[in-house]
Structure formats: structure tokens, C-alpha cells
Amino acid sequence: MPDKFINYGKQTIEQDDIDAVVEALKSDWLTSGPGVQDFEKKISDYTGAGYTIAVSSATAALHLASLCLLAKNDQVLTTANSFLATSNSILYAGAYPLFIDIDKYGNIDLDLAEDYLKKDHSSKIRAIYAVHFSGKTPDYQKLEYLRKKYGIYILEDCAHSLGAMYRNGTKAGSSYYSDCSVLSFHPVKNITSGEGGAITTNNPDIYHRCLQLRNHGINRNSESFLNFEMAFNEDNTVKPWYYEMTELGYNYRITDIQSALGKSQLNKIDRFIIKRREIAEIYGIAFQNKKFIQALYPFDKFSAYHLFVVLIDFLGAGISRTEFMNNLKAYGIGTQVHYIPINKQPYYQKLGYGQEYLPNTRDYYLRCLSLPIYPELSSEDLQYIINKIDGILS
Ligand SMILES: *Cc1c(COP(=O)(O)O)cnc(C)c1O
């Protein structure tokens, strides 16, 4: 066994990140304080979005966004090639995902999605949930077009793509071409707050609703109080202790401690993404014209490269994926499969999913593997990984 293990992903925590967290711990606010708002403002400034609501995870963000966009029994076009949380959030809202096949980048195929919209005579399709798989943004013009032409909502799951750009240079997470976007600050993602997530939007209604849902459905704005008798004194002044719960909300708050870390990390996002792109470019060159292995897509300077996915012809190479992964593991190299198609999960099968005709998703799943990529991966380690892969495949 080698003396160290290279995981497929890893956070980068530096001294100033630690200092920022210590400072938050010494401050008056551990949660719901000014640090959260600072973090939100910084996310808005970075992405270009008008509003940001920071929450306890991207899963929480997806849940709240889904409560804003969806009603019971609505249908949502989405992809099976994502983490479970994307389509789970649709179920949380009492709506149903329809799994659409993927394009050659691993993203939802928006042309197939349009075919569904054309055939949707019951008008049950309310939204498209588009995942920026691996950190590559979808075609923003197509998103805009579908949103306008079919009057549907678009949610972008940007858990992989903070730091990525659309073809016109605007940033992932801006929500310029959608109703809202969702970010993740889990340690494996492009920046981290330990656990954490955010919704970004340019729609003030979504913003205010998510703020309220994040905190138990509580409203503290006296202008919109409903129960006058309870809320106001006889001289029309507000009772100082009063608040109102107007809908069933949650505790999805993020702490000031997490926000301090997230804010410090956001200072470094561009440096982190440059490193990820450098690694992706080196992998790309290494696997060019190789037998049995290829990058999922040619080097893309707009991608945030949360993942570096290769497609391997395991059958041709005469090795199973299990053997391949185990061999690399014995060399101290961690790899992962992103993702097991969600529609094949037993829970989804119990709901009647699993038999969809998704040939690209199936072929992709049989061949994909995510190689190590993170800012602190050294060029020696990178060369070591490439050499070991070459060795196994030859
Ligand atoms: C990680 C991830 C999520 C969930 O993020 P959490 O912050 O862990 O809740 C959702 N969608 C995608 C595509 C992800 O990769």
C-alpha cells in the first residue's frame, strides 16, 4: 500500500479560512447574524444574481426552491445522471420527476426535453431541473427559449458549477436564464462551508418565500401580518414580541460559522477553478488518442471541472470496472462513479420508475469513471495517476 491516498475530490482549507472561522466563533453571532448576510451578498456579487438565500445544504435549497416552483402532482423534466437530491426535492414537493436522457456532456438533453413539452397535452409539466453535470453549463439560449416558449420554470442545479461560465461569459448561478439556481458547499464541491447551500434568483417573490421557509414559515414583517387582533395594540403599534407563522416551514438555517468559512472560500474560487482546469487539460492531453479511454468531453475552458469524467471501454480493455477501481485503489488512487441512474434506485422503482428508455444514460453509466481532481492535487500525483492508468490499460 502506498503511504498516502489520493481521493477523487478534496477540500482546500488554508490558514485564512481557519482564522475566519475562529473570528466568527468569537463574535456575538453564531447563527442568523450579519455573517450570513455577508456571505449571501458575496454570492450575489460573484454570480451576478439579484438575491441569494444561504441554507444548511443544497438539498435544503432544492427543497425550498421546489416548494416555490411546484404544486402537487406537477411533473418535472430532469436527469437520472445526478445526485439523488435533485429529483428527491421534486418528490418532497409532491411532484414527479420525468427522467430525460442525457446529451454527450452528461447533461439533460434539452432537445429531448422539448419533444416532451410538445407532447404534453395535460400540461402537467411545470419545470425543467437542469444539472450542470461535472461543472459544464447547459446551452443558456436553449434554456431561455424553452422557458419562454413553453411557460415553464427552470431550476439550475449548480452544485458542480460554481465558478463555471456560460458561452457568453456570464457565471453559473446568475439565474439569468432560469427562475433560480442551487449551489452546494459540501466539502467535495468547488468551495465549502462544511455543509451548506444556497438558492440564487432574480425573482423577489422566490427570495422572500425562501427566506420565510428557511425559518419555520415565520413572517416578522408587520406590514403583511394577518391576525390584526393578535399583532397590534389598540393604538395600532405592533406588539414587540409578535411574529406570525403563515405556512409550514423548516429550520434550514446556515450558521455564521459556516458562512465565515464559505465567505473566505469564495475569495479563492477563481484560483481553485484555474487549478481544476489545469488538471483537466493535462488529463485531456494524456488520454488523447489513447485506446480504451477518453475524456467525457474535449477540454472546455468554461467548465468548473468539479468532476473529471473519463469513458472507458472496459470490455475492449478486458478488465471490469470493479477490477480497474480496485487496481487503482491498491496504488493509492481513489475514483468514483457519477452517478448510478436515479431511476434505478429501489425507492424510485417502487414508485414505478426504472424502465425508461434512456440509452445514452445507460451507455454512459457502463463506461464512466471520475478521476481525482482538486486544487491541491500536485503535478507529480497527477503524472502518477496517469501512468498507473496507462499501465492498467496496456
Ligand atoms: C452534492 C449535490 C447535491 C446536494 O448537495 P448537499 O449540499 O450535499 O445537500 C445536489 N445536487 C448535485 C448535483 C450534487 O452534486
The ligand as an SDF file (V2000), in Angstrom:
LIG
                    3D

 15 15  0  0  0  0  0  0  0  0999 V2000
  -23.8620   17.4470   -3.9530 C   0  0  0  0  0  0  0  0  0  0  0  0
  -25.0410   17.6240   -4.7870 C   0  0  0  0  0  0  0  0  0  0  0  0
  -26.2980   17.9640   -4.2590 C   0  0  0  0  0  0  0  0  0  0  0  0
  -26.5640   18.0150   -2.7740 C   0  0  0  0  0  0  0  0  0  0  0  0
  -25.7070   18.8620   -2.1070 O   0  0  0  0  0  0  0  0  0  0  0  0
  -25.6770   18.9080   -0.4990 P   0  0  0  0  0  0  0  0  0  0  0  0
  -25.1050   20.2660   -0.1950 O   0  0  0  0  0  0  0  0  0  0  0  0
  -24.7910   17.7880   -0.0620 O   0  0  0  0  0  0  0  0  0  0  0  0
  -27.0600   18.7540    0.0010 O   0  0  0  0  0  0  0  0  0  0  0  0
  -27.3380   18.2090   -5.1340 C   0  0  0  0  0  0  0  0  0  0  0  0
  -27.1680   18.0940   -6.4760 N   0  0  0  0  0  0  0  0  0  0  0  0
  -25.9930   17.7390   -7.0150 C   0  0  0  0  0  0  0  0  0  0  0  0
  -25.8700   17.6650   -8.4950 C   0  0  0  0  0  0  0  0  0  0  0  0
  -24.8900   17.4910   -6.1940 C   0  0  0  0  0  0  0  0  0  0  0  0
  -23.7270   17.1130   -6.7390 O   0  0  0  0  0  0  0  0  0  0  0  0
  1  2  1  0
  2  3  1  0
  2 14  2  0
  3  4  1  0
  3 10  2  0
  4  5  1  0
  5  6  1  0
  6  7  2  0
  6  8  1  0
  6  9  1  0
 10 11  1  0
 11 12  2  0
 12 13  1  0
 12 14  1  0
 14 15  1  0
M  END
$$$$
